[in-house]
Amino acid sequence: DGGFSYWPGLNESDEWGSNYAGHFLVEAQNNGYLVSDYMLQQWKNFQRGKANSWVPSTSNFYGGDLSQSYRLYTLALAKAPELGAMNRLKEFKYLSNEAKWRLAAAYQLAGQSNIALDLVSGLATSFPVRTSWGYTYGSDTRDEAMVLETLTLMGKKARAEELVRTIAAKLSQNYWYSTQTTAYSLIAIA
C-alpha cells in the first residue's frame, strides 16, 4: 500500500512508522543519496491518502493530530504539500501544541510563513515529561527537537538558540534516550 510497517515482517503499515521512514528517505534524497523514485512515489500516495481521509476519532484522538501533522510535514518536505488537509487540521478545535508546531513546519515548507507564524505565536517551546510514549513513540525532548526544527525553518534564530542549548545539554547527560528522541534531536541540531 506504499506505507511502512513499524517492525520488519509485519503485514500492515504503521502510520507513525510510515511518517518516520518516509522522513528519513526524503532527507536522504535531499542530501544526494540514491532513493528509489518508485518507492517514494508509492509512499507519497500512501501519505496523501491517509492525510486526506484523516478525521479525529476516539481511536486516534490522543496523538492522532500529531501523527497527521507529521504526515503533512513529510509531504511538504517531499515538495508535495496537501494544503486542504493542512487547513482542515489547523481548524481542529483540540489541536495539541505538539501538532501545532509540526503543522507550522509544514506550512513553512509550503511557503505559507504567515500561517506558520500565526499557528505557533505565543506557544511554549517545552513540554511536560511524558509518562508514556503513546502511538507516536514520543518524549518531551523529541517534541522540543521538532519545535527546534520548526524555529530553524522559520528563521527564528534567537528562540532556536535557546532550545538547541537545552536539547544539547540533555543529550550530553548520562541518560538513555529512545532512537526516536535521539534521531529527532540530532536532525534538529544539525
URCOR-V522730 format. One record per backbone hydrogen bond with DSSP energy under -1.0 kcal/mol. CO is the residue of the C=O (numbers start at 1). NH is the residue of the N-H. If there is no record, write none. Layout:
co/nh
CO/NH
CO/NH
//
This chain:
co/nh
4/14
7/10
14/18
15/19
16/20
17/21
18/22
19/23
20/24
21/25
22/26
23/27
24/28
25/29
26/30
27/31
28/33
29/32
36/40
37/41
38/42
39/43
40/44
41/45
42/46
43/47
44/48
45/49
46/50
47/51
48/52
49/53
60/64
61/63
63/67
64/68
65/69
66/70
67/71
68/72
69/73
70/74
71/75
72/76
73/77
74/78
75/80
76/79
82/86
83/87
84/88
85/89
86/90
87/91
89/92
92/95
96/100
97/101
98/102
99/103
100/104
101/105
102/106
103/107
104/108
105/109
106/110
107/112
108/111
112/116
113/117
114/118
115/119
116/120
117/121
120/123
133/138
134/137
139/143
140/144
141/145
142/146
143/147
144/148
145/149
146/150
147/151
148/152
149/153
150/154
151/156
152/155
155/157
156/160
157/161
158/162
159/163
160/164
161/165
162/166
163/167
164/168
165/169
166/170
167/171
168/172
170/173
173/175
178/182
179/183
180/184
181/185
182/186
183/187
184/188
185/189
186/190
//
